């Protein structure tokens, strides 16, 4: 699977409250969450993000509360992949569980700038900054995680497996 889009870059320690404000957690509706994604730190994000775009963060992306709302908001807003120096473990797993690819690649995250175009190959782990003409290598997802992401998340993956049996 290839993700290809423009970069929306944020810094270190972007927590789940920055991704989706706690006051919006009364809904699991993806459209509602997308409409409020990043609004407390970037009120122009929802008007700028396009389907397929890529979020880039620094250290400890997704720290804070262990809520699924944050990766749901990112995915529903159009973000196809998140690349960061590293992720809070619970955010990482929640992202996979809802089918949002996340890749740890410190060099790619540090070098990317807002508006760069990036192509990320989830099967090989190769990340290309097409704007800068640079390539980076992240650890590719194992096959079972690729299946979960391709299915749209853990629930959809499990339903498909049950249906096929």
C-alpha positions as CSV (number, residue, x, y, z in Angstrom):
1,X,0.0,0.0,0.0
2,X,1.3,3.4,-1.0
3,X,0.4,6.7,0.8
4,X,1.1,9.8,-1.2
5,X,0.2,13.3,0.0
6,X,1.3,16.7,1.3
7,X,2.8,17.1,4.7
8,X,1.1,18.7,7.7
9,X,4.0,19.0,10.2
10,X,3.8,19.4,13.9
11,X,6.4,19.2,16.7
12,X,7.2,17.0,19.6
13,X,4.8,15.7,22.2
14,X,1.6,16.3,20.2
15,X,-0.9,14.7,22.6
16,X,-4.3,13.3,21.9
17,X,-5.9,16.5,23.3
18,X,-4.2,18.5,20.6
19,X,-5.3,16.1,18.0
20,X,-8.9,16.1,19.1
21,X,-9.9,18.4,22.1
22,X,-11.4,16.6,25.1
23,X,-14.6,18.7,24.8
24,X,-15.3,16.9,21.5
25,X,-15.2,13.4,23.0
26,X,-19.0,13.1,23.4
27,X,-19.1,11.6,19.8
28,X,-17.5,8.8,18.0
29,X,-18.8,10.1,14.7
30,X,-15.8,10.3,12.3
31,X,-17.2,13.3,10.5
32,X,-17.7,15.2,13.7
33,X,-14.2,14.3,14.9
34,X,-12.6,15.3,11.6
35,X,-14.3,18.7,11.7
36,X,-12.5,19.4,15.0
37,X,-9.2,17.7,14.3
38,X,-6.2,19.8,15.4
39,X,-8.3,22.9,16.0
40,X,-6.7,23.9,19.2
41,X,-3.2,24.1,17.7
42,X,-4.0,24.8,14.1
43,X,-7.4,26.2,13.3
44,X,-6.6,26.2,9.6
45,X,-5.9,22.4,9.5
46,X,-9.4,21.3,8.5
47,X,-9.6,23.7,5.6
48,X,-6.1,22.8,4.3
49,X,-6.0,19.0,4.7
50,X,-6.9,16.9,1.6
51,X,-7.6,13.1,1.3
52,X,-4.3,11.3,1.2
53,X,-2.2,13.9,3.0
54,X,0.4,12.8,5.6
55,X,0.8,14.0,9.1
56,X,4.4,14.3,10.4
57,X,5.3,14.7,14.0
58,X,8.4,14.7,16.2
59,X,9.0,12.8,19.4
60,X,6.2,11.0,21.3
61,X,3.4,11.7,18.9
62,X,0.0,10.8,20.3
63,X,1.0,10.9,24.0
64,X,-1.6,11.6,26.6
65,X,-4.9,9.9,27.0
66,X,-5.4,6.5,25.5
67,X,-8.4,7.3,23.3
68,X,-9.3,6.0,19.9
69,X,-10.8,9.4,19.0
70,X,-7.5,10.8,18.1
71,X,-6.5,8.4,15.3
72,X,-10.2,8.3,14.1
73,X,-10.1,12.1,13.8
74,X,-6.9,12.0,11.8
75,X,-8.1,9.3,9.5
76,X,-11.5,10.8,9.0
77,X,-9.9,14.2,8.2
78,X,-8.1,12.6,5.2
79,X,-4.7,11.8,6.7
80,X,-3.5,8.6,5.0
81,X,-0.4,8.0,7.2
82,X,1.4,9.5,10.2
83,X,5.1,9.6,10.2
84,X,7.0,10.6,13.4
85,X,10.3,10.2,15.2
86,X,8.4,7.9,17.6
87,X,4.9,7.3,18.9
88,X,3.2,6.8,22.3
89,X,2.7,3.1,22.4
90,X,-1.1,3.3,23.0
91,X,-1.6,5.8,20.2
92,X,0.4,3.5,17.9
93,X,-1.8,0.5,18.6
94,X,-5.0,2.5,18.5
95,X,-4.0,3.8,15.1
96,X,-3.4,0.3,13.7
97,X,-6.7,-0.9,15.3
98,X,-8.7,1.7,13.3
99,X,-6.6,1.2,10.1
100,X,-4.5,4.4,10.2
101,X,-0.9,3.6,9.2
102,X,1.8,5.0,11.4
103,X,5.6,4.9,10.6
104,X,8.5,5.6,12.9
105,X,11.3,7.2,10.9
106,X,13.3,9.9,12.8
107,X,15.2,11.2,9.7
108,X,12.1,11.5,7.5
109,X,10.2,13.2,10.3
110,X,13.0,15.7,11.0
111,X,13.7,16.5,7.3
112,X,10.0,16.9,6.3
113,X,8.6,20.4,6.1
114,X,5.0,21.7,5.9
115,X,3.8,21.3,2.3
116,X,6.4,18.8,1.2
117,X,5.0,15.9,-0.9
118,X,5.8,12.5,0.6
119,X,5.2,9.0,-0.7
120,X,5.3,6.2,1.9
121,X,5.3,2.5,0.9
122,X,3.9,0.6,3.8
123,X,4.9,-2.8,2.4
124,X,8.6,-1.9,2.1
125,X,9.0,0.9,4.7
126,X,10.5,3.2,2.1
127,X,9.5,6.9,2.6
128,X,10.3,9.3,-0.2
129,X,10.2,13.1,0.2
130,X,9.4,13.9,-3.4
131,X,9.9,17.6,-2.8
132,X,13.4,17.2,-1.6
133,X,14.4,14.1,-3.6
134,X,15.4,12.1,-0.5
135,X,14.5,8.6,0.6
136,X,14.4,7.1,4.1
137,X,13.7,3.6,5.4
138,X,11.3,2.7,8.2
139,X,10.6,-0.8,9.5
140,X,7.8,-2.1,7.3
141,X,4.7,-3.5,8.8
142,X,4.5,-7.2,9.4
143,X,2.0,-9.0,7.1
144,X,-0.6,-9.3,9.8
145,X,-0.6,-5.6,10.5
146,X,-0.7,-4.8,6.8
147,X,-3.8,-7.0,6.6
148,X,-5.4,-5.1,9.5
149,X,-4.7,-1.7,7.9
150,X,-5.8,-2.9,4.4
151,X,-9.1,-4.1,5.9
152,X,-9.7,-0.7,7.5
153,X,-8.9,-1.7,11.1
154,X,-9.1,-4.6,13.5
155,X,-12.9,-4.8,13.7
156,X,-13.3,-4.9,9.9
157,X,-10.5,-7.4,9.7
158,X,-12.0,-9.7,12.3
159,X,-15.5,-9.4,10.7
160,X,-14.0,-10.4,7.3
161,X,-12.2,-13.4,8.8
162,X,-15.3,-14.6,10.6
163,X,-17.4,-14.2,7.4
164,X,-14.8,-16.2,5.4
165,X,-14.8,-19.1,7.8
